[in-house]
């Protein structure tokens, strides 16, 4: 095995009060993990909530096929660098086959515009992403293509455009973005892959491609960029649902401010997508907020990221099952585990679901089977 050192730009959890004092330059999972810190009381004004207390007595009918998904964008580079994967019985298998054994029926793939060759913080180019999408299709797994509109990680605390777009005016950037999305979709079609979903931006709470697409400073331009992406997807795949993805769904006022503004300027989207890494008793408040967003905007909701400490698989199993049960109860579309296959030393990310010693999935993935 070729062991790769990796200092990944994806974060260690911090407490909620740290977020307000250290927004600039903060990294990805730092912000996301706070979904598990006071989520119910933060968004809902206090009070002890449980999933049982917020669910209707007669469950809402969910989508005909509930989506149990996983983002496995690291997988090609892990395989290329000699990392092995074994099922729960210790038999070496393709990761997609292993995941299907846990009931996973969809895959999410992030994609970057001009990425570096760094194994963990780069790759995921258009050609690499489409190659992986073909592999997923052949495995019977529909894909969610997740545009970051950057050359590397973009998330709640960082929304940088690709270097090639950095000095563009709004009109130039709109043209570049539309061309990029259109050509990407055409290339997928040429490869005989129709995406199950397309996500336009990653955790864009503050907008995208700053400063041009900043929510705070240029909301009409932010909306224009997103509508351009939406229209280009639909021009190639008219029936494919397009998602707008935000993080921190526990922050009710912030999320509603984003979507109220986006709607005011004519924003288009089909599914409201969220990242949430909350745990335990906080999950009830997060599910309640998702139900509020679904009702307020008339769009179905989907949780496109979840994870928990790899050192606490029983807890994560329980949390995953709780999210799935909660999402089903409100008519949500699905829940995805983010990079369950990632393990050290390829990455120092610690919220995956693979044991670095045995190279087998942890108990956490059984949460998909429990719900």
BAKOL-954584 format. One record per residue (C-alpha): x, y, z; residue number from 0. Coordinates in nm, 2 decimals, m for minus. Layout:
<gulums>
+--------+--------+--------+-----+
!     c1 !     c2 !     c3 ! seq !
+--------+--------+--------+-----+
!      X !      Y !      Z ! NUM !
...
+--------+--------+--------+-----+
</gulums>
This chain:
<gulums>
+--------+--------+--------+-----+
!     c1 !     c2 !     c3 ! seq !
+--------+--------+--------+-----+
!   0.00 !   0.00 !   0.00 !   0 !
!   0.12 !   0.34 !  m0.09 !   1 !
!   0.05 !   0.53 !   0.24 !   2 !
!  m0.03 !   0.90 !   0.18 !   3 !
!   0.00 !   1.17 !   0.44 !   4 !
!  m0.31 !   1.38 !   0.44 !   5 !
!  m0.39 !   1.70 !   0.62 !   6 !
!  m0.74 !   1.74 !   0.50 !   7 !
!  m0.92 !   2.08 !   0.51 !   8 !
!  m1.21 !   1.92 !   0.68 !   9 !
!  m1.23 !   2.01 !   1.04 !  10 !
!  m1.26 !   1.91 !   1.40 !  11 !
!  m1.58 !   1.99 !   1.58 !  12 !
!  m1.61 !   2.31 !   1.78 !  13 !
!  m1.87 !   2.44 !   2.02 !  14 !
!  m2.15 !   2.66 !   1.90 !  15 !
!  m2.02 !   2.97 !   2.06 !  16 !
!  m1.69 !   2.94 !   1.88 !  17 !
!  m1.87 !   2.97 !   1.54 !  18 !
!  m1.98 !   3.32 !   1.60 !  19 !
!  m1.63 !   3.44 !   1.68 !  20 !
!  m1.43 !   3.25 !   1.42 !  21 !
!  m1.64 !   3.23 !   1.10 !  22 !
!  m1.37 !   3.36 !   0.85 !  23 !
!  m1.15 !   3.08 !   0.73 !  24 !
!  m1.31 !   2.81 !   0.95 !  25 !
!  m1.31 !   2.47 !   0.79 !  26 !
!  m1.59 !   2.24 !   0.69 !  27 !
!  m1.69 !   1.99 !   0.95 !  28 !
!  m1.61 !   2.24 !   1.23 !  29 !
!  m1.94 !   2.42 !   1.13 !  30 !
!  m2.13 !   2.10 !   1.05 !  31 !
!  m2.07 !   1.92 !   1.37 !  32 !
!  m2.23 !   2.20 !   1.57 !  33 !
!  m2.56 !   2.06 !   1.44 !  34 !
!  m2.54 !   1.83 !   1.73 !  35 !
!  m2.48 !   2.10 !   1.99 !  36 !
!  m2.80 !   2.25 !   2.12 !  37 !
!  m2.98 !   2.21 !   1.80 !  38 !
!  m3.33 !   2.16 !   1.94 !  39 !
!  m3.31 !   2.45 !   2.18 !  40 !
!  m3.13 !   2.67 !   1.94 !  41 !
!  m3.39 !   2.65 !   1.67 !  42 !
!  m3.70 !   2.59 !   1.87 !  43 !
!  m3.67 !   2.81 !   2.17 !  44 !
!  m3.59 !   2.54 !   2.43 !  45 !
!  m3.80 !   2.27 !   2.58 !  46 !
!  m3.74 !   1.90 !   2.58 !  47 !
!  m3.81 !   1.75 !   2.24 !  48 !
!  m3.81 !   1.39 !   2.14 !  49 !
!  m3.87 !   1.24 !   1.79 !  50 !
!  m4.19 !   1.09 !   1.93 !  51 !
!  m4.31 !   1.43 !   2.04 !  52 !
!  m4.28 !   1.59 !   1.70 !  53 !
!  m4.40 !   1.31 !   1.47 !  54 !
!  m4.76 !   1.30 !   1.36 !  55 !
!  m4.98 !   1.02 !   1.50 !  56 !
!  m5.02 !   0.89 !   1.15 !  57 !
!  m4.69 !   0.91 !   0.96 !  58 !
!  m4.68 !   1.11 !   0.65 !  59 !
!  m4.65 !   0.89 !   0.34 !  60 !
!  m4.28 !   0.91 !   0.23 !  61 !
!  m4.15 !   0.88 !  m0.12 !  62 !
!  m4.21 !   0.54 !  m0.29 !  63 !
!  m3.85 !   0.45 !  m0.25 !  64 !
!  m3.67 !   0.62 !   0.04 !  65 !
!  m3.32 !   0.71 !  m0.05 !  66 !
!  m3.04 !   0.56 !   0.16 !  67 !
!  m2.73 !   0.71 !   0.02 !  68 !
!  m2.36 !   0.76 !   0.06 !  69 !
!  m2.10 !   1.00 !  m0.08 !  70 !
!  m1.80 !   0.79 !  m0.18 !  71 !
!  m1.60 !   1.05 !  m0.38 !  72 !
!  m1.27 !   0.95 !  m0.21 !  73 !
!  m1.31 !   0.59 !  m0.33 !  74 !
!  m1.13 !   0.60 !  m0.67 !  75 !
!  m0.82 !   0.76 !  m0.51 !  76 !
!  m0.82 !   0.53 !  m0.21 !  77 !
!  m0.83 !   0.23 !  m0.45 !  78 !
!  m0.56 !   0.39 !  m0.68 !  79 !
!  m0.33 !   0.41 !  m0.37 !  80 !
!  m0.37 !   0.06 !  m0.26 !  81 !
!  m0.64 !   0.08 !   0.01 !  82 !
!  m0.85 !  m0.24 !   0.06 !  83 !
!  m1.20 !  m0.29 !   0.17 !  84 !
!  m1.36 !  m0.60 !   0.33 !  85 !
!  m1.72 !  m0.68 !   0.41 !  86 !
!  m1.84 !  m0.76 !   0.77 !  87 !
!  m1.73 !  m1.12 !   0.72 !  88 !
!  m1.37 !  m1.03 !   0.62 !  89 !
!  m1.42 !  m1.09 !   0.25 !  90 !
!  m1.26 !  m0.84 !   0.01 !  91 !
!  m1.53 !  m0.67 !  m0.20 !  92 !
!  m1.61 !  m0.37 !  m0.41 !  93 !
!  m1.72 !  m0.09 !  m0.17 !  94 !
!  m2.04 !  m0.03 !  m0.38 !  95 !
!  m2.13 !  m0.40 !  m0.33 !  96 !
!  m2.07 !  m0.37 !   0.04 !  97 !
!  m2.28 !  m0.06 !   0.07 !  98 !
!  m2.57 !  m0.22 !  m0.12 !  99 !
!  m2.57 !  m0.49 !   0.14 ! 100 !
!  m2.66 !  m0.23 !   0.40 ! 101 !
!  m2.96 !  m0.11 !   0.19 ! 102 !
!  m2.78 !   0.18 !   0.03 ! 103 !
!  m2.95 !   0.26 !  m0.30 ! 104 !
!  m2.79 !   0.59 !  m0.42 ! 105 !
!  m2.45 !   0.75 !  m0.44 ! 106 !
!  m2.34 !   1.12 !  m0.42 ! 107 !
!  m2.04 !   1.24 !  m0.60 ! 108 !
!  m1.89 !   1.59 !  m0.55 ! 109 !
!  m1.71 !   1.76 !  m0.84 ! 110 !
!  m1.46 !   2.04 !  m0.87 ! 111 !
!  m1.38 !   2.26 !  m1.17 ! 112 !
!  m1.00 !   2.25 !  m1.19 ! 113 !
!  m0.88 !   2.04 !  m0.89 ! 114 !
!  m0.53 !   1.96 !  m0.79 ! 115 !
!  m0.39 !   1.60 !  m0.79 ! 116 !
!  m0.39 !   1.58 !  m0.41 ! 117 !
!  m0.55 !   1.24 !  m0.34 ! 118 !
!  m0.78 !   1.36 !  m0.06 ! 119 !
!  m0.82 !   1.73 !  m0.14 ! 120 !
!  m0.82 !   1.72 !  m0.51 ! 121 !
!  m0.93 !   1.50 !  m0.81 ! 122 !
!  m1.31 !   1.48 !  m0.85 ! 123 !
!  m1.27 !   1.65 !  m1.19 ! 124 !
!  m1.55 !   1.63 !  m1.45 ! 125 !
!  m1.40 !   1.33 !  m1.63 ! 126 !
!  m1.32 !   1.15 !  m1.30 ! 127 !
!  m1.67 !   1.21 !  m1.17 ! 128 !
!  m1.84 !   1.09 !  m1.48 ! 129 !
!  m1.62 !   0.78 !  m1.49 ! 130 !
!  m1.74 !   0.71 !  m1.13 ! 131 !
!  m2.10 !   0.78 !  m1.22 ! 132 !
!  m2.08 !   0.52 !  m1.50 ! 133 !
!  m1.94 !   0.27 !  m1.24 ! 134 !
!  m2.23 !   0.35 !  m1.01 ! 135 !
!  m2.49 !   0.31 !  m1.29 ! 136 !
!  m2.34 !  m0.03 !  m1.37 ! 137 !
!  m2.38 !  m0.12 !  m1.01 ! 138 !
!  m2.75 !  m0.02 !  m1.02 ! 139 !
!  m2.70 !   0.29 !  m0.81 ! 140 !
!  m2.83 !   0.63 !  m0.93 ! 141 !
!  m2.60 !   0.93 !  m0.86 ! 142 !
!  m2.64 !   1.28 !  m0.72 ! 143 !
!  m2.39 !   1.51 !  m0.89 ! 144 !
!  m2.29 !   1.77 !  m0.63 ! 145 !
!  m2.13 !   2.09 !  m0.78 ! 146 !
!  m1.91 !   2.28 !  m0.55 ! 147 !
!  m1.84 !   2.55 !  m0.81 ! 148 !
!  m1.48 !   2.57 !  m0.69 ! 149 !
!  m1.14 !   2.40 !  m0.73 ! 150 !
!  m1.15 !   2.24 !  m0.39 ! 151 !
!  m1.37 !   2.23 !  m0.08 ! 152 !
!  m1.65 !   2.48 !  m0.05 ! 153 !
!  m1.88 !   2.48 !   0.26 ! 154 !
!  m2.06 !   2.69 !   0.51 ! 155 !
!  m1.75 !   2.89 !   0.61 ! 156 !
!  m1.59 !   2.91 !   0.26 ! 157 !
!  m1.73 !   2.98 !  m0.09 ! 158 !
!  m1.44 !   3.05 !  m0.33 ! 159 !
!  m1.49 !   3.04 !  m0.70 ! 160 !
!  m1.26 !   2.84 !  m0.93 ! 161 !
!  m0.93 !   3.03 !  m0.98 ! 162 !
!  m1.02 !   3.07 !  m1.35 ! 163 !
!  m1.34 !   3.26 !  m1.25 ! 164 !
!  m1.20 !   3.47 !  m0.96 ! 165 !
!  m1.16 !   3.80 !  m1.15 ! 166 !
!  m1.47 !   3.78 !  m1.36 ! 167 !
!  m1.76 !   4.02 !  m1.36 ! 168 !
!  m2.10 !   3.89 !  m1.28 ! 169 !
!  m2.20 !   3.85 !  m1.64 ! 170 !
!  m1.87 !   3.68 !  m1.72 ! 171 !
!  m1.91 !   3.44 !  m1.43 ! 172 !
!  m2.27 !   3.36 !  m1.52 ! 173 !
!  m2.16 !   3.27 !  m1.87 ! 174 !
!  m1.87 !   3.06 !  m1.74 ! 175 !
!  m2.09 !   2.88 !  m1.49 ! 176 !
!  m2.37 !   2.81 !  m1.73 ! 177 !
!  m2.12 !   2.67 !  m1.99 ! 178 !
!  m1.96 !   2.45 !  m1.73 ! 179 !
!  m2.28 !   2.30 !  m1.61 ! 180 !
!  m2.42 !   2.26 !  m1.95 ! 181 !
!  m2.11 !   2.09 !  m2.09 ! 182 !
!  m2.09 !   1.87 !  m1.78 ! 183 !
!  m2.45 !   1.75 !  m1.83 ! 184 !
!  m2.39 !   1.69 !  m2.20 ! 185 !
!  m2.08 !   1.48 !  m2.12 ! 186 !
!  m2.29 !   1.27 !  m1.88 ! 187 !
!  m2.55 !   1.22 !  m2.14 ! 188 !
!  m2.29 !   1.12 !  m2.39 ! 189 !
!  m2.17 !   0.86 !  m2.14 ! 190 !
!  m2.53 !   0.73 !  m2.11 ! 191 !
!  m2.57 !   0.84 !  m1.75 ! 192 !
!  m2.87 !   1.03 !  m1.64 ! 193 !
!  m2.82 !   1.17 !  m1.29 ! 194 !
!  m3.08 !   1.09 !  m1.03 ! 195 !
!  m3.03 !   1.44 !  m0.89 ! 196 !
!  m2.81 !   1.74 !  m0.93 ! 197 !
!  m2.70 !   1.97 !  m0.64 ! 198 !
!  m2.60 !   2.32 !  m0.74 ! 199 !
!  m2.36 !   2.44 !  m0.47 ! 200 !
!  m2.24 !   2.29 !  m0.15 ! 201 !
!  m2.36 !   2.43 !   0.18 ! 202 !
!  m2.43 !   2.77 !   0.03 ! 203 !
!  m2.57 !   2.94 !   0.34 ! 204 !
!  m2.37 !   3.25 !   0.25 ! 205 !
!  m2.41 !   3.22 !  m0.13 ! 206 !
!  m2.16 !   3.09 !  m0.38 ! 207 !
!  m1.85 !   3.21 !  m0.57 ! 208 !
!  m1.78 !   3.50 !  m0.34 ! 209 !
!  m1.78 !   3.79 !  m0.36 ! 210 !
!  m1.98 !   3.79 !  m0.68 ! 211 !
!  m2.25 !   3.55 !  m0.56 ! 212 !
!  m2.26 !   3.66 !  m0.19 ! 213 !
!  m2.60 !   3.64 !  m0.03 ! 214 !
!  m2.53 !   3.93 !   0.20 ! 215 !
!  m2.40 !   4.17 !  m0.07 ! 216 !
!  m2.54 !   4.06 !  m0.40 ! 217 !
!  m2.85 !   3.84 !  m0.35 ! 218 !
!  m2.98 !   3.90 !  m0.70 ! 219 !
!  m2.64 !   3.79 !  m0.85 ! 220 !
!  m2.64 !   3.48 !  m0.62 ! 221 !
!  m2.99 !   3.40 !  m0.75 ! 222 !
!  m2.89 !   3.46 !  m1.10 ! 223 !
!  m2.59 !   3.22 !  m1.08 ! 224 !
!  m2.80 !   2.94 !  m0.92 ! 225 !
!  m3.08 !   2.99 !  m1.17 ! 226 !
!  m2.83 !   2.97 !  m1.45 ! 227 !
!  m2.71 !   2.64 !  m1.31 ! 228 !
!  m3.07 !   2.52 !  m1.26 ! 229 !
!  m3.16 !   2.61 !  m1.62 ! 230 !
!  m2.86 !   2.43 !  m1.77 ! 231 !
!  m2.93 !   2.11 !  m1.59 ! 232 !
!  m3.29 !   2.12 !  m1.71 ! 233 !
!  m3.19 !   2.20 !  m2.07 ! 234 !
!  m3.02 !   1.86 !  m2.09 ! 235 !
!  m3.22 !   1.66 !  m1.84 ! 236 !
!  m3.56 !   1.82 !  m1.81 ! 237 !
!  m3.69 !   1.58 !  m1.55 ! 238 !
!  m3.39 !   1.56 !  m1.32 ! 239 !
!  m3.46 !   1.72 !  m0.98 ! 240 !
!  m3.22 !   2.00 !  m0.88 ! 241 !
!  m3.13 !   2.06 !  m0.52 ! 242 !
!  m3.01 !   2.36 !  m0.32 ! 243 !
!  m2.79 !   2.25 !  m0.03 ! 244 !
!  m2.74 !   2.43 !   0.29 ! 245 !
!  m2.57 !   2.33 !   0.62 ! 246 !
!  m2.67 !   2.37 !   0.98 ! 247 !
!  m3.05 !   2.31 !   0.95 ! 248 !
!  m3.07 !   2.37 !   1.33 ! 249 !
!  m3.04 !   2.75 !   1.26 ! 250 !
!  m3.40 !   2.81 !   1.17 ! 251 !
!  m3.37 !   3.19 !   1.12 ! 252 !
!  m3.06 !   3.17 !   0.91 ! 253 !
!  m3.20 !   2.90 !   0.68 ! 254 !
!  m3.53 !   3.08 !   0.64 ! 255 !
!  m3.35 !   3.41 !   0.56 ! 256 !
!  m3.16 !   3.24 !   0.28 ! 257 !
!  m3.46 !   3.08 !   0.12 ! 258 !
!  m3.69 !   3.38 !   0.17 ! 259 !
!  m3.43 !   3.59 !  m0.01 ! 260 !
!  m3.37 !   3.33 !  m0.28 ! 261 !
!  m3.74 !   3.30 !  m0.34 ! 262 !
!  m3.79 !   3.68 !  m0.34 ! 263 !
!  m3.54 !   3.72 !  m0.63 ! 264 !
!  m3.70 !   3.43 !  m0.82 ! 265 !
!  m3.48 !   3.14 !  m0.72 ! 266 !
!  m3.56 !   2.80 !  m0.87 ! 267 !
!  m3.51 !   2.47 !  m0.70 ! 268 !
!  m3.69 !   2.13 !  m0.66 ! 269 !
!  m3.55 !   1.98 !  m0.34 ! 270 !
!  m3.42 !   2.14 !  m0.02 ! 271 !
!  m3.10 !   1.96 !   0.09 ! 272 !
!  m2.92 !   1.97 !   0.42 ! 273 !
!  m2.60 !   1.85 !   0.59 ! 274 !
!  m2.66 !   1.75 !   0.95 ! 275 !
!  m2.42 !   1.58 !   1.19 ! 276 !
!  m2.63 !   1.63 !   1.51 ! 277 !
!  m2.67 !   1.34 !   1.75 ! 278 !
!  m2.88 !   1.20 !   2.03 ! 279 !
!  m3.15 !   1.42 !   2.17 ! 280 !
!  m3.07 !   1.70 !   1.92 ! 281 !
!  m3.20 !   1.51 !   1.63 ! 282 !
!  m3.56 !   1.58 !   1.71 ! 283 !
!  m3.52 !   1.95 !   1.68 ! 284 !
!  m3.34 !   1.91 !   1.35 ! 285 !
!  m3.61 !   1.69 !   1.20 ! 286 !
!  m3.87 !   1.94 !   1.33 ! 287 !
!  m3.69 !   2.23 !   1.15 ! 288 !
!  m3.67 !   2.02 !   0.83 ! 289 !
!  m4.05 !   1.97 !   0.85 ! 290 !
!  m4.09 !   2.35 !   0.89 ! 291 !
!  m3.88 !   2.42 !   0.58 ! 292 !
!  m4.07 !   2.16 !   0.38 ! 293 !
!  m4.40 !   2.32 !   0.47 ! 294 !
!  m4.28 !   2.68 !   0.43 ! 295 !
!  m4.13 !   2.64 !   0.08 ! 296 !
!  m4.33 !   2.35 !  m0.06 ! 297 !
!  m4.02 !   2.16 !  m0.15 ! 298 !
!  m3.94 !   1.81 !  m0.03 ! 299 !
!  m3.63 !   1.78 !   0.20 ! 300 !
!  m3.34 !   1.55 !   0.19 ! 301 !
!  m3.04 !   1.50 !   0.42 ! 302 !
!  m2.74 !   1.47 !   0.20 ! 303 !
!  m2.47 !   1.45 !   0.46 ! 304 !
!  m2.44 !   1.27 !   0.80 ! 305 !
!  m2.16 !   1.12 !   1.00 ! 306 !
!  m2.05 !   1.04 !   1.35 ! 307 !
!  m1.73 !   0.95 !   1.55 ! 308 !
!  m1.58 !   0.64 !   1.40 ! 309 !
!  m1.48 !   0.55 !   1.76 ! 310 !
!  m1.85 !   0.54 !   1.87 ! 311 !
!  m2.02 !   0.32 !   1.61 ! 312 !
!  m2.31 !   0.21 !   1.83 ! 313 !
!  m2.40 !   0.57 !   1.90 ! 314 !
!  m2.37 !   0.66 !   1.53 ! 315 !
!  m2.58 !   0.36 !   1.43 ! 316 !
!  m2.86 !   0.48 !   1.66 ! 317 !
!  m2.83 !   0.84 !   1.54 ! 318 !
!  m2.85 !   0.73 !   1.17 ! 319 !
!  m3.16 !   0.52 !   1.23 ! 320 !
!  m3.32 !   0.81 !   1.42 ! 321 !
!  m3.25 !   1.05 !   1.12 ! 322 !
!  m3.40 !   0.80 !   0.88 ! 323 !
!  m3.71 !   0.73 !   1.09 ! 324 !
!  m3.75 !   1.11 !   1.14 ! 325 !
!  m3.71 !   1.19 !   0.77 ! 326 !
!  m3.96 !   0.91 !   0.67 ! 327 !
!  m4.21 !   1.04 !   0.92 ! 328 !
!  m4.22 !   1.39 !   0.76 ! 329 !
!  m4.22 !   1.27 !   0.40 ! 330 !
!  m3.85 !   1.34 !   0.36 ! 331 !
!  m3.68 !   1.19 !   0.06 ! 332 !
!  m3.37 !   1.03 !   0.21 ! 333 !
!  m3.05 !   1.03 !   0.42 ! 334 !
!  m2.69 !   1.00 !   0.30 ! 335 !
!  m2.38 !   0.91 !   0.49 ! 336 !
!  m2.08 !   1.13 !   0.40 ! 337 !
!  m1.77 !   0.93 !   0.30 ! 338 !
!  m1.83 !   0.62 !   0.52 ! 339 !
!  m1.54 !   0.44 !   0.34 ! 340 !
!  m1.28 !   0.70 !   0.44 ! 341 !
!  m1.02 !   0.57 !   0.68 ! 342 !
!  m0.67 !   0.66 !   0.81 ! 343 !
!  m0.40 !   0.71 !   0.69 ! 344 !
!  m0.57 !   0.82 !   0.37 ! 345 !
!  m0.75 !   1.09 !   0.56 ! 346 !
!  m0.76 !   1.23 !   0.91 ! 347 !
!  m1.14 !   1.26 !   0.89 ! 348 !
!  m1.29 !   1.09 !   1.19 ! 349 !
!  m1.66 !   1.08 !   1.11 ! 350 !
!  m1.65 !   0.79 !   0.87 ! 351 !
!  m1.77 !   0.43 !   0.92 ! 352 !
!  m1.48 !   0.21 !   0.83 ! 353 !
!  m1.24 !   0.05 !   1.07 ! 354 !
!  m0.88 !   0.13 !   0.97 ! 355 !
!  m0.75 !  m0.18 !   1.14 ! 356 !
!  m0.98 !  m0.44 !   1.00 ! 357 !
!  m1.07 !  m0.25 !   0.68 ! 358 !
!  m1.43 !  m0.35 !   0.75 ! 359 !
!  m1.74 !  m0.13 !   0.79 ! 360 !
!  m1.82 !  m0.04 !   1.15 ! 361 !
!  m2.15 !  m0.11 !   1.32 ! 362 !
!  m2.26 !   0.24 !   1.23 ! 363 !
!  m2.38 !   0.14 !   0.89 ! 364 !
!  m2.63 !  m0.10 !   1.04 ! 365 !
!  m2.83 !   0.21 !   1.11 ! 366 !
!  m2.95 !   0.19 !   0.75 ! 367 !
!  m3.09 !  m0.16 !   0.82 ! 368 !
!  m3.25 !  m0.06 !   1.15 ! 369 !
!  m3.48 !   0.19 !   0.98 ! 370 !
+--------+--------+--------+-----+
</gulums>
